[in-house]
Amino acid sequence: MTSLDQAKAVRQGESLDAEKIAAYLKEKLPRLDGPATVRQFHSGFSNLTYLISMGETELVLRRPPFGKKAKTAHDMSREYRILRALKPVFPHVPEPMAYCDDPAVMDAPFYVMERMRGVILRKELPDAPALGSPAAGRLCRRWVDVLGDLHRLDYQGCGLADLGNPDGYVSRQVHGWSKRYRDARTDDVPDFETVMAWLNAGMPPDCSAPALVHNDYKFDNVILDPADLTRIIGVLDWEMATIGDPLMDLGASLGYWIEADDSDELKLIRTLPTLCPGMLTRRQIVALYEKKTGATIENFAWYYCFGLFRLAVIAQQIYYRFFHGQTADKRFGMLGFAVGILEKAAVRVIETGEY
C-alpha cells in the first residue's frame, strides 16, 4: 500500500559502519551531533539507499550495490553533481549535502542528501479517497507536466552540457543496451535477438532538440505531497540521467506503464499502480506529452519497444547478480521470469505496432 516511505532494518550483507559515517558527516556538516543510526530503504533494485539519523536530523545516503556492477553504472560523483546543478533550477530534487570517495570511510563512493518526506506510490493505490479516479487522472497529468518541464530545461545554462553527447545517442543506446544484455544473459532467459535486430533496423534519426533525460522516471521515483497526492514534490534516482532524446526517456517510462487491457502475464510483473481506475493509458500519456512540449511524435511503438527491452536489460543485470550468488536479496530471484515476459511484450509490439 501507499504511505510515507519508511526505512527498515539493514539487510544482511549490506551494513554500513555507523561510527565512520558519523565522524565523516560531523566533519562535513558541523551542525550534526550525536551517534548515527543507520536504517535502509528496501524498495530499490539498483543503488542502495539508507536513512542516516543523527539527533533530530535525517539524511539519505546513496551508495553502489555490493557485488559485481556494470562497468559504467553506479557513479556516485556523477549523480551528486547532477543534483547540485539541478537544485537551483528544478524544484523537484533533494538538496545534496556531501560526497565522499575516501575508502577509509566506506568501501565505495557515496553521497548524502536531504531527506524529502512524502508519499511514494508502489504497486497499489491507497484505500483512502485521496487518489480516487478523478485524482488519479490529475496525478498522471502532473506526472507528464514534470517530465515535460525537465525536458525543456536549459541544461547548458545549469552547467550540464557535458553530461552526455546527444550526437549518435539513439545508436549508442540501442547498441549499448544490446551489449549489456548479451553480457549479462544467463542460460534461463530469452536471447532477445529478434527484438535487438528490429530495434537496430528501425532506429529513428537523432533528435533535433536534445534534452536532459532522467532515464528512470516512474511513480516510485517521485515523491508526492502527503497533503495533496496529485502534487509531485520530489524526483529521485538520477543515476542514469544524461543528455539525449526525450522520446527515449518517455519510452523508458512507459515501459513500466502496465494498463488494464494488457496481458495477464504483464500484470504479474506490475510494480506500479498504473492500471488502477482513473489512471491514463499509454496513448493518453503520449498525447498529453505532445501537448505539453509541442512535439510531434511518430512511430512511438519503436520507443515503447525500446523501453520494454531496456527494462528487461536492467532486470537481467540485477538477476545476474542473484543468479551468481552476489546478492542475498530474494526479490531479485523473480527477475528472470520478468525478463521472459518483457520479451513477449516487446515481440507483440513488433508484430502489431501497438503501444
Contacts in CASP RR format, 6 or more apart in sequence:
PFRMAT RR
TARGET T0000
AUTHOR 0000-0000-0000
METHOD contacts of the structure
MODEL  1
MTSLDQAKAVRQGESLDAEKIAAYLKEKLPRLDGPATVRQFHSGFSNLTY
LISMGETELVLRRPPFGKKAKTAHDMSREYRILRALKPVFPHVPEPMAYC
DDPAVMDAPFYVMERMRGVILRKELPDAPALGSPAAGRLCRRWVDVLGDL
HRLDYQGCGLADLGNPDGYVSRQVHGWSKRYRDARTDDVPDFETVMAWLN
AGMPPDCSAPALVHNDYKFDNVILDPADLTRIIGVLDWEMATIGDPLMDL
GASLGYWIEADDSDELKLIRTLPTLCPGMLTRRQIVALYEKKTGATIENF
AWYYCFGLFRLAVIAQQIYYRFFHGQTADKRFGMLGFAVGILEKAAVRVI
ETGEY
1 122 0 8 1.000
1 124 0 8 1.000
1 126 0 8 1.000
1 127 0 8 1.000
2 119 0 8 1.000
2 120 0 8 1.000
2 121 0 8 1.000
2 122 0 8 1.000
2 124 0 8 1.000
2 125 0 8 1.000
2 126 0 8 1.000
2 131 0 8 1.000
3 119 0 8 1.000
3 126 0 8 1.000
4 117 0 8 1.000
4 118 0 8 1.000
4 119 0 8 1.000
4 226 0 8 1.000
5 41 0 8 1.000
5 43 0 8 1.000
5 118 0 8 1.000
5 119 0 8 1.000
5 120 0 8 1.000
5 223 0 8 1.000
7 39 0 8 1.000
7 40 0 8 1.000
7 41 0 8 1.000
7 50 0 8 1.000
7 51 0 8 1.000
8 39 0 8 1.000
8 40 0 8 1.000
8 41 0 8 1.000
8 42 0 8 1.000
9 39 0 8 1.000
9 40 0 8 1.000
10 16 0 8 1.000
10 38 0 8 1.000
10 39 0 8 1.000
10 40 0 8 1.000
10 50 0 8 1.000
11 40 0 8 1.000
11 42 0 8 1.000
11 328 0 8 1.000
11 329 0 8 1.000
12 328 0 8 1.000
13 66 0 8 1.000
13 328 0 8 1.000
14 40 0 8 1.000
14 48 0 8 1.000
14 66 0 8 1.000
15 38 0 8 1.000
16 38 0 8 1.000
16 50 0 8 1.000
16 61 0 8 1.000
16 63 0 8 1.000
16 106 0 8 1.000
17 105 0 8 1.000
17 106 0 8 1.000
18 35 0 8 1.000
18 36 0 8 1.000
18 37 0 8 1.000
18 38 0 8 1.000
19 35 0 8 1.000
19 36 0 8 1.000
20 104 0 8 1.000
20 105 0 8 1.000
20 106 0 8 1.000
21 36 0 8 1.000
21 38 0 8 1.000
21 52 0 8 1.000
21 61 0 8 1.000
21 105 0 8 1.000
21 106 0 8 1.000
22 32 0 8 1.000
22 34 0 8 1.000
22 35 0 8 1.000
22 36 0 8 1.000
22 54 0 8 1.000
24 98 0 8 1.000
24 100 0 8 1.000
24 102 0 8 1.000
24 105 0 8 1.000
25 32 0 8 1.000
25 36 0 8 1.000
25 52 0 8 1.000
25 54 0 8 1.000
25 59 0 8 1.000
25 98 0 8 1.000
25 112 0 8 1.000
26 32 0 8 1.000
26 33 0 8 1.000
26 34 0 8 1.000
28 97 0 8 1.000
28 98 0 8 1.000
28 100 0 8 1.000
29 97 0 8 1.000
29 98 0 8 1.000
31 57 0 8 1.000
32 54 0 8 1.000
32 55 0 8 1.000
32 57 0 8 1.000
33 54 0 8 1.000
33 55 0 8 1.000
34 54 0 8 1.000
34 55 0 8 1.000
35 54 0 8 1.000
36 52 0 8 1.000
36 53 0 8 1.000
36 54 0 8 1.000
37 52 0 8 1.000
37 53 0 8 1.000
37 54 0 8 1.000
38 50 0 8 1.000
38 51 0 8 1.000
38 52 0 8 1.000
38 61 0 8 1.000
39 50 0 8 1.000
39 51 0 8 1.000
39 53 0 8 1.000
40 48 0 8 1.000
40 49 0 8 1.000
40 50 0 8 1.000
40 51 0 8 1.000
41 49 0 8 1.000
41 50 0 8 1.000
41 51 0 8 1.000
41 60 0 8 1.000
43 120 0 8 1.000
43 122 0 8 1.000
43 220 0 8 1.000
45 314 0 8 1.000
45 318 0 8 1.000
45 331 0 8 1.000
45 332 0 8 1.000
46 65 0 8 1.000
46 73 0 8 1.000
46 74 0 8 1.000
46 237 0 8 1.000
46 239 0 8 1.000
46 314 0 8 1.000
46 318 0 8 1.000
47 62 0 8 1.000
47 63 0 8 1.000
47 64 0 8 1.000
47 65 0 8 1.000
47 74 0 8 1.000
47 76 0 8 1.000
47 79 0 8 1.000
47 237 0 8 1.000
47 239 0 8 1.000
48 62 0 8 1.000
48 63 0 8 1.000
48 64 0 8 1.000
48 65 0 8 1.000
48 66 0 8 1.000
49 60 0 8 1.000
49 61 0 8 1.000
49 62 0 8 1.000
50 60 0 8 1.000
50 61 0 8 1.000
50 62 0 8 1.000
50 63 0 8 1.000
51 58 0 8 1.000
51 59 0 8 1.000
51 60 0 8 1.000
51 61 0 8 1.000
51 115 0 8 1.000
52 58 0 8 1.000
52 59 0 8 1.000
52 60 0 8 1.000
52 61 0 8 1.000
52 112 0 8 1.000
53 59 0 8 1.000
58 115 0 8 1.000
59 97 0 8 1.000
59 112 0 8 1.000
59 113 0 8 1.000
59 114 0 8 1.000
59 115 0 8 1.000
60 94 0 8 1.000
60 112 0 8 1.000
60 113 0 8 1.000
60 114 0 8 1.000
60 115 0 8 1.000
61 110 0 8 1.000
61 111 0 8 1.000
61 112 0 8 1.000
62 76 0 8 1.000
62 79 0 8 1.000
62 110 0 8 1.000
62 111 0 8 1.000
62 112 0 8 1.000
62 113 0 8 1.000
63 76 0 8 1.000
63 106 0 8 1.000
63 108 0 8 1.000
63 109 0 8 1.000
63 110 0 8 1.000
64 73 0 8 1.000
64 74 0 8 1.000
64 76 0 8 1.000
64 108 0 8 1.000
64 109 0 8 1.000
65 74 0 8 1.000
65 321 0 8 1.000
65 327 0 8 1.000
66 326 0 8 1.000
66 327 0 8 1.000
67 321 0 8 1.000
67 326 0 8 1.000
67 327 0 8 1.000
68 320 0 8 1.000
68 321 0 8 1.000
68 324 0 8 1.000
68 326 0 8 1.000
70 180 0 8 1.000
70 184 0 8 1.000
70 317 0 8 1.000
73 239 0 8 1.000
74 239 0 8 1.000
75 239 0 8 1.000
76 99 0 8 1.000
76 101 0 8 1.000
76 108 0 8 1.000
76 109 0 8 1.000
76 110 0 8 1.000
76 111 0 8 1.000
77 99 0 8 1.000
77 101 0 8 1.000
77 109 0 8 1.000
77 111 0 8 1.000
78 163 0 8 1.000
78 239 0 8 1.000
79 111 0 8 1.000
79 238 0 8 1.000
79 239 0 8 1.000
79 241 0 8 1.000
80 96 0 8 1.000
80 99 0 8 1.000
80 111 0 8 1.000
82 160 0 8 1.000
82 163 0 8 1.000
82 238 0 8 1.000
82 241 0 8 1.000
83 93 0 8 1.000
83 94 0 8 1.000
83 95 0 8 1.000
83 96 0 8 1.000
83 111 0 8 1.000
83 113 0 8 1.000
83 238 0 8 1.000
84 96 0 8 1.000
85 158 0 8 1.000
85 159 0 8 1.000
85 160 0 8 1.000
86 93 0 8 1.000
86 158 0 8 1.000
86 160 0 8 1.000
86 238 0 8 1.000
87 93 0 8 1.000
87 95 0 8 1.000
87 96 0 8 1.000
88 158 0 8 1.000
89 153 0 8 1.000
89 154 0 8 1.000
89 158 0 8 1.000
90 149 0 8 1.000
90 150 0 8 1.000
90 153 0 8 1.000
90 235 0 8 1.000
92 146 0 8 1.000
92 222 0 8 1.000
92 232 0 8 1.000
92 233 0 8 1.000
92 234 0 8 1.000
92 235 0 8 1.000
93 234 0 8 1.000
93 235 0 8 1.000
93 238 0 8 1.000
94 113 0 8 1.000
94 114 0 8 1.000
94 115 0 8 1.000
94 116 0 8 1.000
94 234 0 8 1.000
94 236 0 8 1.000
95 113 0 8 1.000
95 114 0 8 1.000
96 111 0 8 1.000
96 112 0 8 1.000
96 113 0 8 1.000
97 111 0 8 1.000
97 112 0 8 1.000
97 113 0 8 1.000
97 114 0 8 1.000
98 111 0 8 1.000
98 112 0 8 1.000
99 109 0 8 1.000
99 110 0 8 1.000
99 111 0 8 1.000
99 112 0 8 1.000
100 106 0 8 1.000
100 109 0 8 1.000
100 110 0 8 1.000
100 111 0 8 1.000
100 112 0 8 1.000
101 109 0 8 1.000
116 223 0 8 1.000
116 233 0 8 1.000
116 234 0 8 1.000
117 226 0 8 1.000
118 223 0 8 1.000
118 224 0 8 1.000
118 225 0 8 1.000
118 226 0 8 1.000
118 233 0 8 1.000
119 223 0 8 1.000
119 224 0 8 1.000
119 225 0 8 1.000
119 226 0 8 1.000
119 229 0 8 1.000
120 219 0 8 1.000
120 220 0 8 1.000
120 222 0 8 1.000
120 223 0 8 1.000
120 224 0 8 1.000
121 219 0 8 1.000
121 220 0 8 1.000
121 222 0 8 1.000
121 224 0 8 1.000
121 272 0 8 1.000
121 273 0 8 1.000
122 220 0 8 1.000
122 271 0 8 1.000
122 272 0 8 1.000
122 273 0 8 1.000
123 270 0 8 1.000
123 271 0 8 1.000
123 272 0 8 1.000
123 273 0 8 1.000
124 273 0 8 1.000
124 276 0 8 1.000
125 131 0 8 1.000
125 132 0 8 1.000
125 136 0 8 1.000
125 273 0 8 1.000
125 276 0 8 1.000
126 229 0 8 1.000
130 229 0 8 1.000
131 139 0 8 1.000
131 229 0 8 1.000
131 230 0 8 1.000
132 277 0 8 1.000
132 278 0 8 1.000
133 277 0 8 1.000
133 278 0 8 1.000
134 278 0 8 1.000
135 229 0 8 1.000
135 230 0 8 1.000
136 273 0 8 1.000
136 276 0 8 1.000
136 277 0 8 1.000
136 278 0 8 1.000
136 279 0 8 1.000
137 230 0 8 1.000
137 278 0 8 1.000
137 279 0 8 1.000
137 280 0 8 1.000
138 230 0 8 1.000
139 224 0 8 1.000
139 229 0 8 1.000
139 230 0 8 1.000
140 278 0 8 1.000
140 279 0 8 1.000
140 280 0 8 1.000
140 284 0 8 1.000
140 285 0 8 1.000
140 288 0 8 1.000
141 280 0 8 1.000
141 288 0 8 1.000
142 230 0 8 1.000
142 231 0 8 1.000
142 232 0 8 1.000
143 219 0 8 1.000
143 222 0 8 1.000
143 232 0 8 1.000
144 285 0 8 1.000
144 288 0 8 1.000
144 289 0 8 1.000
144 292 0 8 1.000
145 292 0 8 1.000
146 222 0 8 1.000
146 232 0 8 1.000
146 235 0 8 1.000
147 214 0 8 1.000
147 217 0 8 1.000
147 249 0 8 1.000
147 250 0 8 1.000
147 253 0 8 1.000
147 289 0 8 1.000
148 246 0 8 1.000
148 289 0 8 1.000
148 292 0 8 1.000
148 293 0 8 1.000
150 211 0 8 1.000
150 212 0 8 1.000
150 213 0 8 1.000
150 214 0 8 1.000
150 217 0 8 1.000
150 235 0 8 1.000
151 211 0 8 1.000
151 212 0 8 1.000
151 213 0 8 1.000
151 246 0 8 1.000
151 249 0 8 1.000
151 293 0 8 1.000
152 211 0 8 1.000
152 293 0 8 1.000
153 211 0 8 1.000
153 212 0 8 1.000
155 161 0 8 1.000
155 163 0 8 1.000
155 211 0 8 1.000
155 212 0 8 1.000
155 243 0 8 1.000
160 212 0 8 1.000
160 243 0 8 1.000
161 243 0 8 1.000
163 212 0 8 1.000
163 241 0 8 1.000
163 242 0 8 1.000
163 243 0 8 1.000
164 242 0 8 1.000
164 243 0 8 1.000
164 244 0 8 1.000
165 243 0 8 1.000
166 206 0 8 1.000
166 207 0 8 1.000
166 210 0 8 1.000
166 243 0 8 1.000
166 244 0 8 1.000
166 245 0 8 1.000
167 206 0 8 1.000
168 206 0 8 1.000
169 206 0 8 1.000
169 207 0 8 1.000
169 210 0 8 1.000
169 243 0 8 1.000
169 244 0 8 1.000
169 245 0 8 1.000
169 248 0 8 1.000
170 203 0 8 1.000
170 204 0 8 1.000
170 205 0 8 1.000
170 206 0 8 1.000
170 207 0 8 1.000
170 245 0 8 1.000
170 248 0 8 1.000
171 203 0 8 1.000
173 248 0 8 1.000
173 306 0 8 1.000
173 310 0 8 1.000
174 196 0 8 1.000
174 199 0 8 1.000
174 200 0 8 1.000
174 203 0 8 1.000
174 306 0 8 1.000
175 200 0 8 1.000
177 306 0 8 1.000
177 309 0 8 1.000
177 310 0 8 1.000
177 313 0 8 1.000
178 192 0 8 1.000
178 196 0 8 1.000
178 199 0 8 1.000
178 200 0 8 1.000
180 313 0 8 1.000
180 317 0 8 1.000
181 192 0 8 1.000
181 196 0 8 1.000
181 309 0 8 1.000
181 312 0 8 1.000
181 313 0 8 1.000
181 316 0 8 1.000
184 313 0 8 1.000
184 316 0 8 1.000
184 317 0 8 1.000
184 319 0 8 1.000
184 320 0 8 1.000
185 191 0 8 1.000
185 316 0 8 1.000
186 316 0 8 1.000
186 319 0 8 1.000
186 320 0 8 1.000
186 323 0 8 1.000
186 336 0 8 1.000
188 323 0 8 1.000
188 336 0 8 1.000
189 316 0 8 1.000
189 319 0 8 1.000
189 336 0 8 1.000
189 339 0 8 1.000
189 340 0 8 1.000
189 343 0 8 1.000
190 339 0 8 1.000
190 340 0 8 1.000
190 343 0 8 1.000
192 309 0 8 1.000
192 312 0 8 1.000
192 343 0 8 1.000
192 346 0 8 1.000
194 347 0 8 1.000
194 350 0 8 1.000
195 305 0 8 1.000
195 309 0 8 1.000
195 343 0 8 1.000
195 346 0 8 1.000
195 347 0 8 1.000
195 350 0 8 1.000
196 309 0 8 1.000
198 305 0 8 1.000
198 350 0 8 1.000
199 302 0 8 1.000
199 305 0 8 1.000
199 306 0 8 1.000
199 309 0 8 1.000
202 302 0 8 1.000
203 302 0 8 1.000
204 245 0 8 1.000
204 247 0 8 1.000
204 299 0 8 1.000
204 302 0 8 1.000
204 303 0 8 1.000
206 245 0 8 1.000
207 244 0 8 1.000
207 245 0 8 1.000
207 246 0 8 1.000
207 247 0 8 1.000
209 246 0 8 1.000
210 243 0 8 1.000
210 244 0 8 1.000
210 245 0 8 1.000
210 246 0 8 1.000
211 243 0 8 1.000
211 244 0 8 1.000
211 245 0 8 1.000
211 246 0 8 1.000
211 249 0 8 1.000
212 241 0 8 1.000
212 242 0 8 1.000
212 243 0 8 1.000
212 244 0 8 1.000
213 241 0 8 1.000
213 242 0 8 1.000
213 243 0 8 1.000
213 244 0 8 1.000
213 245 0 8 1.000
213 246 0 8 1.000
213 248 0 8 1.000
213 249 0 8 1.000
214 221 0 8 1.000
214 235 0 8 1.000
214 238 0 8 1.000
214 240 0 8 1.000
214 241 0 8 1.000
214 249 0 8 1.000
215 240 0 8 1.000
215 241 0 8 1.000
215 242 0 8 1.000
215 249 0 8 1.000
215 252 0 8 1.000
216 237 0 8 1.000
216 239 0 8 1.000
216 240 0 8 1.000
216 252 0 8 1.000
217 235 0 8 1.000
217 249 0 8 1.000
217 252 0 8 1.000
217 253 0 8 1.000
218 253 0 8 1.000
218 256 0 8 1.000
218 272 0 8 1.000
219 256 0 8 1.000
219 272 0 8 1.000
219 273 0 8 1.000
219 274 0 8 1.000
220 271 0 8 1.000
220 272 0 8 1.000
221 235 0 8 1.000
221 236 0 8 1.000
221 237 0 8 1.000
222 232 0 8 1.000
222 234 0 8 1.000
222 235 0 8 1.000
222 236 0 8 1.000
223 232 0 8 1.000
223 233 0 8 1.000
223 234 0 8 1.000
223 235 0 8 1.000
223 236 0 8 1.000
224 230 0 8 1.000
224 231 0 8 1.000
224 232 0 8 1.000
224 233 0 8 1.000
225 231 0 8 1.000
225 232 0 8 1.000
225 233 0 8 1.000
246 293 0 8 1.000
246 295 0 8 1.000
247 295 0 8 1.000
247 297 0 8 1.000
247 300 0 8 1.000
247 303 0 8 1.000
248 303 0 8 1.000
248 306 0 8 1.000
248 307 0 8 1.000
250 285 0 8 1.000
250 286 0 8 1.000
250 289 0 8 1.000
250 303 0 8 1.000
251 300 0 8 1.000
251 303 0 8 1.000
251 304 0 8 1.000
251 306 0 8 1.000
251 307 0 8 1.000
252 306 0 8 1.000
252 307 0 8 1.000
252 310 0 8 1.000
252 311 0 8 1.000
254 282 0 8 1.000
254 285 0 8 1.000
254 286 0 8 1.000
254 304 0 8 1.000
254 307 0 8 1.000
254 355 0 8 1.000
255 304 0 8 1.000
255 307 0 8 1.000
255 308 0 8 1.000
255 310 0 8 1.000
255 311 0 8 1.000
256 271 0 8 1.000
256 272 0 8 1.000
256 274 0 8 1.000
256 311 0 8 1.000
257 272 0 8 1.000
257 274 0 8 1.000
257 282 0 8 1.000
257 285 0 8 1.000
258 266 0 8 1.000
258 267 0 8 1.000
258 269 0 8 1.000
258 270 0 8 1.000
258 272 0 8 1.000
258 274 0 8 1.000
258 275 0 8 1.000
259 274 0 8 1.000
259 275 0 8 1.000
259 279 0 8 1.000
259 281 0 8 1.000
259 282 0 8 1.000
260 275 0 8 1.000
262 275 0 8 1.000
262 345 0 8 1.000
263 344 0 8 1.000
263 345 0 8 1.000
263 348 0 8 1.000
265 341 0 8 1.000
265 344 0 8 1.000
265 345 0 8 1.000
266 341 0 8 1.000
266 345 0 8 1.000
267 275 0 8 1.000
268 341 0 8 1.000
269 337 0 8 1.000
269 338 0 8 1.000
269 341 0 8 1.000
269 342 0 8 1.000
273 279 0 8 1.000
280 288 0 8 1.000
282 304 0 8 1.000
282 355 0 8 1.000
283 355 0 8 1.000
286 297 0 8 1.000
286 300 0 8 1.000
286 355 0 8 1.000
289 295 0 8 1.000
289 297 0 8 1.000
290 296 0 8 1.000
290 297 0 8 1.000
300 355 0 8 1.000
301 349 0 8 1.000
301 353 0 8 1.000
301 354 0 8 1.000
301 355 0 8 1.000
304 349 0 8 1.000
304 355 0 8 1.000
305 346 0 8 1.000
305 349 0 8 1.000
305 350 0 8 1.000
305 355 0 8 1.000
308 342 0 8 1.000
308 345 0 8 1.000
308 346 0 8 1.000
308 349 0 8 1.000
309 342 0 8 1.000
309 346 0 8 1.000
311 342 0 8 1.000
312 338 0 8 1.000
312 339 0 8 1.000
312 340 0 8 1.000
312 342 0 8 1.000
312 343 0 8 1.000
312 346 0 8 1.000
315 335 0 8 1.000
315 336 0 8 1.000
315 338 0 8 1.000
315 339 0 8 1.000
315 342 0 8 1.000
316 335 0 8 1.000
316 336 0 8 1.000
316 339 0 8 1.000
318 332 0 8 1.000
318 335 0 8 1.000
319 332 0 8 1.000
319 333 0 8 1.000
319 335 0 8 1.000
319 336 0 8 1.000
319 339 0 8 1.000
320 326 0 8 1.000
321 327 0 8 1.000
321 332 0 8 1.000
322 329 0 8 1.000
322 332 0 8 1.000
322 333 0 8 1.000
322 335 0 8 1.000
323 333 0 8 1.000
348 354 0 8 1.000
349 355 0 8 1.000
END
